[in-house]
Every structure is written in C-alpha cells, then in structure tokens.
Amino acid sequence: MSDRDLVLTRLIGAPRPLVFKAWTDPSHIARWWGPKGFVTIDHEMDVRPGGSYQFRMRGPDGVDLRKRGVYQEIVAPERVVFTFAWADEHGRPGNQTLITVTLEDRGAQTLLTLRQENFDNVENRDSHVVGWTSCLERFAEYMISRESLT
C-alpha cells in the first residue's frame, strides 16, 4: 500500500446482498452518500462496467460539491470498483482516484472494506479519511433501518 492510498473497514449490521443493493441502487445511495450534514441535490448513476455516475451534494455551509466517475467492475454481491474525482461547476473532473468496495459475508453482518488509491498527495488522502469515515457512519445508520431495501 502506498502512502497515497486509503483503506477503511466497517462492520455493517446487514447481510451482504442488502449492503450491495444500497451501494448500487440509485434510489438508496443518495440517502446516505456523503459526510454527515451533506445532502444529495441530484445524481445520475449507470451502474454497469463502463457506466458513469455524477452527484451534486450540498454541504452544511450551503456550498455545492460535485463528484463523478466511471464504474470499472460490478460483481454482485461482493465488489464495486469505480473511479472518483471532484468536479468543478462545469463538470470538469480534477485528480482521479480508484475506489474498490469489497463486501465480505459475516452472516447477518457484512465487513465492508473501502480502498481509495492514487491520491495526488497525502493531504488529499487525509481529508478523505474524515469524509469517508463520516459517510460510512451514515451508511451504517441507514442500514439499521434497512426494511426499505427488501
């Protein structure tokens, strides 16, 4: 692992097929994606290898942030691989990273591992630790009320 890579793990209180669905179903992902206090304003997702996604989130300070990428690999219910880049107000992406989300079956729970590679510097990697940690907390909370996923 490089010093410009990030790896986070989280035990999620839901079975792997439901966790996978929450990561790949556009009607669910917008409800939890982003750090606490952020709201998804609009999004598009074409969840298939070669398909793209784009999100616009609004932070608690009222500032909009845009992210976009391309799905590289979708292996139900165990893995989602996609590129990630922040985009400017015109949709032009900045530094692109690669994210791999792996889901390991733990019976009624799922071990989620998120790996983000190729940050342009350690400071950007570190800023994503805070964002992803908060995002995964939101995700875990969303999965507690998973009746909407069945």
N, C-alpha and C positions, 0 to 999 in steps of 0.2 A: 504494500500500500504506500502510495506517495504522500508527502506532506500536503499535497493539494487535493486530497480525496477526503471524503466524509463518510463515515459509516455509523448509523444509528440502529438500534434494535428496540423493539417494544412488544410485549406480550399483550395481545388483543383478546378480549373476552368474547370471542365469537368464532364459530367454525370457519375454516379456510374458504369454502365456497362463498359464504356471505361477505367475508373480507375482500375477496377478489371482486365480487359484484360491486361493492362500494367503491373500489378503485377504478372500475371500468364503466360504470353506468352513469351517463351524464346527468340523470335526474338525481343522483345521490352525491356525486363528487362535489358539486357546487355547494352543498350544505355544510361541508366540513373542511374543504381545502383552503389553506391559508392560516396564518397565525391567529390567535385569539384576538378579537376586536376587528378583524377584517371581514368584509362581506364580498361575495362574488356578485358583481354587477351584471356581467354577461359572459357567456362562454360557448365555445363550439368544440365538439370532440368527434373525431372519426377514428374509433378505437379498432385499428387493424394495422398490421405491419405496413408502413408507408403512409398511413393516415396521419393527419395533423391535429393539433389542438391549439386553442388560444383562450386565455382567460383575462378578464379585467376585474381586478379587485380594488376595493376602496378601503383605505386604512382608517383608523380612528381619527386621524388628523384631517380626513377629507381628501387626501391625495390618492389618485388612481395609479395603480401599478399594473403593468401588462406583462404576461409571460406567454411563451409559445414554444412549440416543439413538434417533433415527429416521433411517432411510435415505431420502434425498431423490432420489437418482439412482444407477442402476446401469447402466453402459454397458460391456459386455464387449468386449474385454479392456482398455479404456483408462481408465475412470474410475469412482470410487466417491465419492459425496458423502453425508455424514451429519452429524447434529447430535451434539454431545458435551457431557455435563455430569457432574460428580461428583455422587454422590447420598449422602444420609445413610443411616443404618442402617435407616430405614423406606422407603427408595427414593425419597424426595423429592429432585428434582434442584435443583442450585444454578445458577449462571450457565451459560447455554448458549452454546456456540460452534459454528461451522460448519467442518467439515473436508472438504477436497477432496483426494483422492489421484488423481494422474494418472500414467499409465504410458506412456512413450514407447519404442517398439521401437528397440533398438540391436543387432539381430541376435541373438546368443547372450546378450545382456545387456539390461537394462531400466533406463531412467532413471526413477526414482520421485521425484515431487515431492509433498510434503505441505504443504498450506496450511491453517492454522487461523486463523479470523477471529473478531472480536468479543469478544476478552478484555475483562473489565471493567476491567483495569488492566495496566500494563506489568510489574509484579512477577509477576502470574499468568502472563503470556506468557513471561517469562524462566524461570519454574520449569518450564514445559512444554518449553522448549528442551532442558534436561537430560534430562527423561523421554523425549521423543521421540527424541533422539539415541541414547540407550541402547537404546530399543525398536527403532530401525532397525538398530542393530548386531546385536541378537538376530535380527532378521528376516533380515539378510544371511547370518548364520551358519546359520540354519535352511535358507535356500535353497541353501546349499552342499551339504547332504545332501538334495537335492530328489527323490531316487528315490521317496520315499513319496508324492509329488504326482502321479506319472504314472499 
